[in-house]
C-alpha cells in the first residue's frame, strides 16, 4: 500500500506541459456531523473513479461545537487522500484562507458540504484552470445551461445581489456566491492577502479583486439543488455583503485594491508567427474617449435646449449634465478605461466641479445674449471640462491598467 506522503500533491510550480496539475478540494464545515460523512464518501468515490488529475480532499472544521471534528478525523483515517484540519475561528473565508494558503497543490478548489452542486461540473471547472485558460473558475447557477432547484426567496435574493454586482461594479461573472470554485494557487494567494472578509463575503471580495487586477474568471454552468438544512442566515449575510461591497468600492476608488499577480503573457502559438505590433493604447483610448465626449456633448445640447424653455439656467444645466454624464461615464467605463465602481466614484467627484464651472459659464453671459450663445457657451465649457476629465481619469486608470 502506498503511504499517504506518496499520494499527496507536492508543492511545485504549475506547468501543465510537463505533468498533470494537482488539485486540493477543500470542504469547509461548521457543525456538519450529519452531512460530512456522506459528502466525503461520495466525493472520494467520484474522484477515485477516473478523475484525470492528482487530487486530495481537505476537510476544514472551523469552530464546530458538535461531533464534526471527530467525524473528520475518522474520515481522514479511512481514506488515504482525505486530510483534516481544525481552526478555532469561524467563517468560510477563514477556512478557505487557511487551507489554500498552506496547500501543496497547484490548483485549490472548494465545494459546499451539502454537495448542492452536481459533481459532473468539477472537471470542467478545474480543467479551465489547469489548462492555463483562466486563473480562476467558478460555478454559476445563473448562466445559460445551468439547471437549479431552489426556493423563490433564495432565487430572488441571489439574482438581486448579482445584479448589484453587475451594474454597480460592472463585473463579467454572473454568480459570485455559488459554493463551487477553483483557482491557481500561486495566483490566489496574493489576492487573499488583500481580502479582508473571513465569512460569506470572502468569495465576492476575491472575485472583485481578481477582475479588478485583470485576471480571467471562467464560468461553468452547474446543476444545483438547494439543501434546506443550510447554515446560511440569509438576512444577516445580505447585510454583511452590502457592508463588504461598500468597503471594497472605497478601496478600489482609493487605489488600494491593486495586487501583483502572476499572469500568462499573450504570445503567439506558432513559433514563426509574424506578430502585429501592438496599437498605441493611449491613442486608441483617447480616440474612444473623444468619440464618447463628442456624442455626450451633442446629447447635452439636445437636452439643454428644450429644458431651458421651462427651467432656469442652473437647473437646466444640472439636469442636462446628469443625463449626459451618466451616458458619458458608462460608455467610458465599458469601452475606454474598462474599470469598475471606482470609475463611478471618481466621476461623481468630477461631476461636482463640472457642474459648478458650467453653471458659472452660463451665468456669466450678458443679458440678452440669446439662446444659441448660451448653449454654445455651456457646450464649449462641457467639451473643455470633458478633456480635463480625461486627463484626471487617465492619470488614475492608465497608470494601473495592464495591457
C-alpha positions in Angstrom: 0.0 0.0 0.0 1.2 3.5 -0.8 2.0 5.8 2.0 0.0 8.9 2.5 3.1 11.1 1.7 3.4 9.4 -1.7 -0.1 10.3 -2.7 -0.2 13.9 -1.6 0.5 16.6 -4.2 3.9 18.0 -3.7 4.5 21.8 -3.9 5.5 22.6 -7.5 5.0 25.4 -9.9 2.1 24.9 -12.2 3.4 23.5 -15.5 0.8 21.5 -17.3 3.0 20.9 -20.3 5.3 18.7 -18.1 2.8 16.9 -15.9 -0.9 16.9 -14.7 -1.7 19.7 -12.3 -2.5 18.6 -8.7 -5.8 19.6 -7.1 -6.7 20.2 -3.5 -10.5 20.2 -2.9 -11.4 22.0 0.4 -14.6 21.3 2.2 -15.2 23.9 5.0 -17.6 22.7 7.7 -19.3 24.1 10.8 -21.4 21.7 12.8 -21.9 19.3 9.9 -21.6 15.9 11.7 -24.7 14.7 9.8 -23.7 15.8 6.3 -19.9 15.3 6.3 -19.6 11.5 6.0 -21.9 11.3 3.0 -20.2 14.2 1.3 -16.7 12.9 1.7 -17.6 9.3 0.7 -19.5 10.5 -2.3 -16.7 12.9 -3.4 -13.9 10.4 -2.8 -15.8 7.7 -4.8 -16.3 10.2 -7.7 -12.7 11.3 -7.8 -11.4 7.7 -7.4 -13.4 6.6 -10.4 -11.2 8.0 -13.1 -10.6 11.7 -12.2 -7.7 12.5 -14.5 -5.7 14.8 -12.2 -3.8 14.0 -8.9 -6.1 15.0 -6.1 -6.7 15.2 -2.4 -9.6 16.3 -0.2 -9.1 18.6 2.8 -11.8 19.0 5.5 -11.5 22.2 7.4 -13.5 22.3 10.6 -13.7 25.9 11.7 -15.2 26.2 15.1 -17.7 23.3 15.3 -19.2 22.5 18.7 -20.8 19.1 17.7 -19.0 15.9 16.7 -17.8 17.3 13.3 -14.1 17.2 14.3 -14.1 13.5 15.4 -16.0 12.6 12.3 -13.5 14.5 10.1 -10.6 12.6 11.8 -12.3 9.3 11.3 -12.8 10.0 7.6 -9.2 11.0 7.2 -8.2 7.7 8.7 -10.5 5.8 6.4 -9.4 7.5 3.1 -5.8 7.8 2.1 -6.3 11.1 0.2 -8.6 12.7 2.8 -7.0 15.2 5.2 -8.5 17.1 8.1 -7.5 20.3 10.0 -9.2 22.3 12.7 -9.4 26.0 13.2 -10.6 27.8 16.3 -12.3 30.6 14.4 -15.5 30.5 12.4 -16.1 31.7 8.9 -16.0 30.0 5.5 -13.5 32.6 4.3 -11.2 31.8 7.2 -11.3 28.1 6.4 -10.5 28.7 2.7 -7.8 31.2 3.5 -6.0 28.7 5.9 -6.4 25.7 3.6 -5.5 27.4 0.4 -2.5 29.2 1.9 -0.9 26.0 3.1 -2.0 23.7 0.3 0.9 21.9 -1.6 -1.3 21.6 -4.7 -1.1 23.6 -8.0 -4.9 24.2 -8.0 -7.0 24.9 -5.0 -10.8 24.4 -5.0 -13.7 24.2 -2.7 -17.3 23.0 -2.6 -20.0 23.1 0.0 -20.5 20.1 2.2 -24.1 19.6 1.1 -23.0 18.8 -2.4 -25.7 21.0 -3.8 -23.7 21.4 -7.0 -23.5 18.4 -9.3 -20.1 16.8 -9.4 -20.3 16.5 -13.2 -19.1 20.1 -13.3 -16.0 19.5 -11.3 -13.6 18.5 -14.1 -14.8 21.3 -16.4 -14.2 23.7 -13.5 -10.7 22.5 -12.8 -9.7 21.9 -16.4 -10.1 25.6 -17.4 -7.5 26.5 -14.7 -5.2 23.5 -15.3 -5.1 24.3 -19.0 -3.9 27.8 -18.4 -7.0 29.4 -20.0 -8.1 31.1 -16.8 -6.7 31.9 -13.4 -10.0 31.4 -11.5 -13.0 29.3 -12.4 -16.5 29.4 -10.7 -19.7 27.5 -10.9 -22.7 29.6 -11.9 -26.4 28.9 -11.3 -27.5 31.9 -13.4 -25.8 31.4 -16.8 -27.4 29.8 -19.8 -27.1 26.0 -19.4 -27.4 25.9 -15.6 -30.2 23.9 -14.0 -31.4 24.8 -10.5 -34.0 23.8 -8.0 -34.3 26.3 -5.1 -36.8 28.4 -3.2 -38.2 31.6 -4.6 -36.7 33.5 -1.7 -33.2 32.4 -2.4 -33.7 32.9 -6.2 -34.8 36.5 -5.8 -32.0 37.3 -3.3 -29.3 35.7 -5.4 -30.4 37.5 -8.6 -30.7 40.8 -6.9 -27.3 40.5 -5.3 -25.6 39.5 -8.6 -27.4 42.3 -10.5 -26.0 44.7 -8.0 -22.5 43.4 -8.7 -23.1 43.5 -12.4 -24.5 47.0 -12.7 -22.7 48.6 -9.7 -19.2 47.1 -10.3 -19.5 46.1 -13.9 -18.4 42.5 -13.3 -18.4 39.9 -16.0 -19.2 36.9 -13.9 -22.8 36.1 -13.2 -22.8 34.2 -9.8 -20.5 35.3 -7.0 -21.8 33.1 -4.3 -22.0 29.6 -5.7 -20.0 27.3 -3.4 -18.0 25.8 -6.2 -14.8 27.4 -7.2 -11.2 26.7 -8.3 -8.1 28.8 -8.7 -4.4 28.6 -9.4 -2.7 28.5 -6.0 0.1 30.9 -7.0 -2.4 33.5 -8.2 -5.0 33.3 -5.4 -2.5 33.7 -2.5 -1.6 37.3 -3.3 -5.3 38.1 -3.7 -6.1 36.6 -0.4 -3.6 38.9 1.3 -5.9 41.8 0.2 -9.2 40.1 1.1 -10.4 41.3 4.5 -13.5 39.3 5.0 -13.4 35.9 6.6 -17.0 34.9 6.3 -19.5 34.6 3.4 -18.4 37.7 1.6 -14.9 36.2 1.1 -16.0 34.7 -2.4 -17.3 38.0 -3.7 -14.4 40.1 -2.5 -11.9 37.6 -4.0 -13.7 37.7 -7.4 -13.9 41.5 -7.4 -10.2 41.8 -6.7 -9.5 39.2 -9.4 -11.3 41.1 -12.1 -10.0 44.5 -10.8 -6.5 43.2 -11.3 -7.1 41.8 -14.8 -7.4 38.1 -14.1 -9.7 35.9 -16.1 -12.6 34.3 -14.4 -14.1 31.3 -16.2 -17.7 30.3 -15.5 -19.1 26.7 -15.7 -22.9 26.3 -15.7 -23.9 23.8 -13.0 -26.7 21.7 -11.8 -27.7 22.9 -8.4 -30.3 21.7 -5.8 -30.9 23.6 -2.7 -30.3 21.8 0.6 -32.8 23.3 3.2 -30.5 22.2 6.0 -28.3 25.2 5.5 -26.1 27.2 7.9 -26.6 30.4 5.8 -28.5 33.2 7.5 -30.0 35.0 4.5 -30.8 38.4 6.0 -27.6 38.7 8.1 -25.5 37.5 5.2 -27.1 40.1 2.9 -26.4 42.9 5.3 -22.8 41.8 5.7 -22.4 41.6 1.9 -23.7 45.1 1.4 -21.2 46.4 4.0 -18.5 44.5 2.2 -19.4 45.9 -1.2 -19.2 49.4 0.2 -15.8 48.7 1.7 -14.4 47.2 -1.5 -15.8 50.0 -3.6 -14.0 52.6 -1.4 -10.8 50.6 -1.5 -10.9 50.5 -5.3 -11.6 54.2 -5.6 -8.6 54.9 -3.4 -6.3 52.7 -5.5 -5.7 50.3 -2.6 -7.0 47.2 -4.4 -4.1 46.6 -6.8 -2.2 43.3 -6.4 0.9 41.9 -8.1 -0.3 38.6 -9.5 1.2 36.2 -12.0 -0.5 36.1 -15.3 0.5 34.4 -18.6 1.6 36.8 -21.2 -0.2 36.9 -24.5 2.1 35.1 -27.0 1.6 33.5 -30.4 1.2 29.8 -30.6 3.1 29.3 -33.9 6.9 29.6 -33.4 7.4 31.5 -36.7 4.4 33.8 -36.4 4.8 37.4 -37.6 3.0 39.3 -34.9 1.3 42.6 -35.4 2.7 45.5 -33.5 0.6 46.5 -30.5 -1.6 49.5 -31.1 -0.7 52.7 -29.2 -3.0 52.2 -26.3 -3.1 55.9 -25.3 -4.1 56.9 -28.8 -6.8 54.3 -29.1 -8.3 55.1 -25.7 -8.0 58.9 -26.4 -9.9 58.3 -29.6 -12.6 56.3 -27.7 -12.9 59.0 -25.1 -13.1 61.7 -27.7 -15.9 60.0 -29.6 -17.9 59.4 -26.5 -17.2 63.0 -25.4 -18.5 64.4 -28.7 -21.6 62.3 -28.6 -22.3 63.2 -25.0 -21.8 66.9 -25.8 -24.3 66.7 -28.6 -26.7 64.9 -26.2 -26.1 67.5 -23.6 -27.0 70.3 -26.0 -30.1 68.4 -27.2 -31.3 68.0 -23.6 -30.4 71.6 -22.6 -32.3 73.4 -25.3 -35.9 72.1 -24.6 -35.5 72.2 -20.8 -34.2 75.8 -20.9 -37.7 76.9 -22.0 -39.2 75.9 -18.7 -36.3 75.9 -16.2 -33.6 78.3 -15.0 -30.0 78.0 -16.5 -28.7 76.4 -13.3 -31.4 73.8 -13.0 -31.4 73.1 -16.7 -27.6 72.7 -16.7 -27.8 70.3 -13.7 -30.4 68.1 -15.5 -28.5 68.0 -18.8 -25.2 67.2 -17.0 -26.7 64.4 -15.1 -28.3 62.7 -18.1 -25.4 63.2 -20.4 -22.9 62.5 -17.7 -24.4 59.1 -17.0 -24.1 58.1 -20.6 -20.6 59.5 -20.9 -19.3 57.8 -17.8 -20.9 54.4 -18.5 -19.6 54.5 -22.1 -16.0 55.2 -21.0 -16.2 52.7 -18.2 -17.1 50.0 -20.7 -15.0 51.0 -23.8 -12.2 53.3 -22.7 -10.9 52.6 -19.2 -12.6 49.2 -18.6 -12.8 50.0 -14.9 -15.4 49.2 -12.2 -17.1 51.1 -9.4 -14.0 53.2 -8.7 -14.7 54.8 -12.1 -18.1 56.0 -10.9 -16.8 57.3 -7.6 -14.2 59.4 -9.3 -16.6 60.6 -12.0 -19.1 61.7 -9.3 -16.4 63.9 -7.7 -15.5 65.4 -11.1 -19.2 66.0 -11.8 -19.5 68.5 -9.0 -16.6 70.5 -10.4 -18.1 70.1 -13.8 -21.5 71.4 -12.7 -20.0 74.4 -10.9 -17.9 75.6 -13.8 -20.5 75.1 -16.5 -23.1 76.9 -14.4 -20.6 79.8 -13.9 -20.1 79.9 -17.7 -23.8 80.3 -18.4 -24.5 82.8 -15.6 -21.5 84.9 -16.7 -23.2 85.6 -20.1 -24.6 89.1 -20.5 -28.4 89.5 -20.5 -30.0 89.1 -23.9 -27.1 87.1 -25.2 -29.5 84.7 -26.9 -30.3 81.0 -26.6 -27.8 80.0 -29.2 -25.0 81.8 -27.5 -26.0 80.4 -24.1 -26.0 76.8 -25.4 -22.7 77.4 -27.2 -21.1 78.7 -24.0 -22.2 75.7 -21.8 -21.5 73.2 -24.6 -18.0 74.7 -25.1 -17.4 74.5 -21.3 -18.7 71.0 -21.3 -16.2 69.9 -24.0 -13.3 71.6 -22.3 -14.1 70.0 -19.0 -14.5 66.7 -20.7 -10.9 66.9 -21.8 -9.9 67.8 -18.3 -11.8 64.8 -17.0 -10.0 62.6 -19.5 -6.7 63.8 -18.1 -7.8 63.2 -14.5 -9.2 59.7 -15.2 -6.3 58.9 -17.5 -3.7 59.5 -14.7 -5.7 57.2 -12.4 -6.8 54.5 -14.8 -3.9 54.2 -17.3 -1.2 54.0 -14.6 -3.0 50.9 -13.2 -4.2 49.2 -16.4 -2.1 46.3 -17.7 -2.3 45.9 -21.4 
